[in-house]
Amino acid sequence: MRSTVLGLAVGGRSSLGVAVPVLAATRGRRGVGPALLRGSVRLAVLGELVGDKMPGIPSRTDAPVLGARVASGALGGLGLALSEGRSAAKAVLASVAGAAGAWAGSYAGVEWRRWAAEEGPEWLQPDLRAGLVEDAVVLATAARIVERTPPRPVRITPRHTRRSPHRR
């Protein structure tokens, strides 16, 4: 379910497919590595938020762009499942769910923007305002997924330890 919801958000902002699993997996982790990962994905999301408002950007439902969004949704679903320690079969299902959500979210986002521009209330026009509302929805969705992802404990001791020959 969470992978599908992530996919829907990826339909709005494709960079969330990588950002959400990274932010979820590094939540609560300290050190330079996790901090660099979090900073990098946040910068990528910010870049997409700004870039989406530029003129001449192709539609998210054009073949190559849609393919990238679907792939990002699939990777996001897979990343969430793996960060939660899910089995391989569940990770594959999460990947498919993320891809399907991204496909649906891409078309829903285009329809939202069309409706806002043609039939929506005046406060949503010009299209920039509708885009900002869309950004707020997908970012809030992504933040909720990150905060609801249970942190995996860091394993400090080896999984299997040798038994002492003196113990039975």
C-alpha positions as CSV (number, residue, x, y, z in Angstrom):
1,M,0.0,0.0,0.0
2,R,2.7,2.5,0.9
3,S,4.6,1.7,-2.3
4,T,1.5,2.5,-4.3
5,V,1.0,5.8,-2.4
6,L,4.7,6.6,-3.0
7,G,4.1,5.8,-6.7
8,L,1.2,8.2,-6.8
9,A,3.5,10.9,-5.4
10,V,6.2,10.0,-7.9
11,G,3.7,10.7,-10.6
12,G,3.8,14.3,-9.4
13,R,7.6,14.5,-8.7
14,S,9.7,11.8,-10.1
15,S,12.7,12.5,-7.8
16,L,10.7,11.3,-4.8
17,G,11.1,7.7,-6.0
18,V,14.7,7.8,-4.9
19,A,14.4,10.5,-2.2
20,V,11.7,8.8,0.0
21,P,13.5,5.5,0.4
22,V,16.8,7.2,1.1
23,L,15.3,9.6,3.6
24,A,13.4,6.7,5.3
25,A,16.5,4.5,5.4
26,T,18.8,7.2,6.8
27,R,16.3,8.6,9.3
28,G,17.9,8.8,12.7
29,R,21.3,7.8,11.4
30,R,24.2,10.1,12.2
31,G,27.5,10.7,10.4
32,V,28.7,12.2,7.2
33,G,27.4,9.5,4.8
34,P,23.7,9.6,5.8
35,A,23.9,13.4,6.0
36,L,25.3,13.6,2.4
37,L,22.7,11.2,1.1
38,R,19.8,13.2,2.7
39,G,21.2,16.5,1.4
40,S,21.7,15.1,-2.1
41,V,18.2,13.8,-2.5
42,R,16.7,16.9,-1.0
43,L,18.6,19.0,-3.5
44,A,17.4,16.8,-6.3
45,V,13.8,17.2,-5.2
46,L,14.3,21.0,-5.0
47,G,15.8,21.1,-8.5
48,E,12.8,19.2,-9.8
49,L,10.3,21.5,-8.0
50,V,12.0,24.6,-9.6
51,G,12.5,22.9,-13.0
52,D,8.9,21.9,-13.3
53,K,7.8,25.5,-13.3
54,M,10.1,26.4,-16.3
55,P,8.6,26.9,-19.8
56,G,9.2,24.2,-22.4
57,I,9.2,21.2,-20.0
58,P,7.7,18.2,-21.7
59,S,4.5,16.6,-20.4
60,R,5.0,14.0,-17.8
61,T,2.9,11.6,-19.9
62,D,5.2,11.8,-22.9
63,A,6.7,8.4,-23.6
64,P,10.3,8.9,-22.3
65,V,9.2,11.1,-19.3
66,L,6.4,8.7,-18.3
67,G,8.8,5.7,-18.6
68,A,11.3,7.5,-16.3
69,R,8.5,8.2,-13.8
70,V,7.3,4.6,-13.8
71,A,10.9,3.4,-13.3
72,S,11.3,5.8,-10.4
73,G,8.1,4.6,-8.8
74,A,9.3,1.0,-9.2
75,L,12.7,1.8,-7.6
76,G,10.9,3.7,-4.9
77,G,8.7,0.8,-4.0
78,L,11.6,-1.6,-4.1
79,G,13.7,0.7,-1.9
80,L,11.0,1.1,0.7
81,A,10.5,-2.7,0.8
82,L,14.2,-3.4,1.1
83,S,14.7,-0.7,3.8
84,E,12.0,-2.5,5.8
85,G,13.7,-5.8,5.4
86,R,10.9,-7.4,3.3
87,S,11.4,-10.7,1.5
88,A,12.4,-10.7,-2.2
89,A,8.9,-11.6,-3.3
90,K,7.4,-8.7,-1.3
91,A,10.0,-6.4,-2.7
92,V,9.0,-7.3,-6.2
93,L,5.4,-6.7,-5.4
94,A,6.2,-3.4,-3.9
95,S,8.2,-2.5,-7.0
96,V,5.2,-3.3,-9.3
97,A,2.9,-1.3,-6.9
98,G,5.2,1.7,-7.1
99,A,5.3,1.6,-10.9
100,A,1.6,1.3,-11.2
101,G,1.1,4.2,-8.7
102,A,3.6,6.3,-10.7
103,W,1.7,5.7,-13.9
104,A,-1.6,6.6,-12.3
105,G,-0.2,9.6,-10.5
106,S,1.3,10.9,-13.7
107,Y,-2.0,11.0,-15.5
108,A,-3.9,12.2,-12.4
109,G,-1.4,15.1,-12.1
110,V,-1.9,16.1,-15.7
111,E,-5.7,16.0,-15.3
112,W,-5.5,18.0,-12.1
113,R,-3.4,20.7,-13.8
114,R,-5.8,20.7,-16.8
115,W,-8.9,21.0,-14.6
116,A,-7.3,23.8,-12.5
117,A,-6.4,25.8,-15.6
118,E,-9.7,25.4,-17.4
119,E,-12.4,24.8,-14.8
120,G,-10.9,25.4,-11.4
121,P,-11.4,28.3,-9.1
122,E,-9.7,31.6,-10.0
123,W,-7.2,31.3,-7.1
124,L,-5.6,28.2,-8.8
125,Q,-4.9,30.2,-12.0
126,P,-2.3,30.7,-13.5
127,D,-1.0,27.2,-13.7
128,L,1.9,28.1,-11.3
129,R,-0.5,28.1,-8.4
130,A,-2.0,24.7,-9.3
131,G,1.6,23.4,-9.6
132,L,2.4,24.7,-6.1
133,V,-0.7,23.0,-4.7
134,E,0.4,19.8,-6.4
135,D,3.9,20.2,-4.9
136,A,2.4,20.6,-1.4
137,V,0.3,17.5,-1.7
138,V,3.1,15.2,-3.1
139,L,5.7,16.6,-0.6
140,A,3.3,16.1,2.4
141,T,2.6,12.6,1.1
142,A,6.3,11.8,0.8
143,A,7.0,13.2,4.3
144,R,4.3,11.1,5.8
145,I,5.7,7.9,4.2
146,V,9.2,8.8,5.6
147,E,7.9,9.4,9.1
148,R,5.8,6.2,9.1
149,T,8.6,4.0,7.9
150,P,9.9,2.1,10.9
151,P,13.7,2.5,11.4
152,R,15.7,-0.6,11.0
153,P,18.1,-1.2,13.9
154,V,21.8,-1.0,13.1
155,R,23.3,-4.5,13.7
156,I,26.5,-4.2,15.7
157,T,27.2,-7.8,16.6
158,P,27.5,-10.6,14.0
159,R,24.4,-12.5,13.3
160,H,25.9,-15.9,14.1
161,T,28.5,-16.2,16.8
162,R,30.6,-19.2,17.6
163,R,29.6,-21.3,20.5
164,S,32.2,-22.1,23.1
165,P,33.2,-25.7,23.0
166,H,32.7,-25.7,26.8
167,R,29.0,-24.8,26.6
168,R,26.3,-27.3,25.8
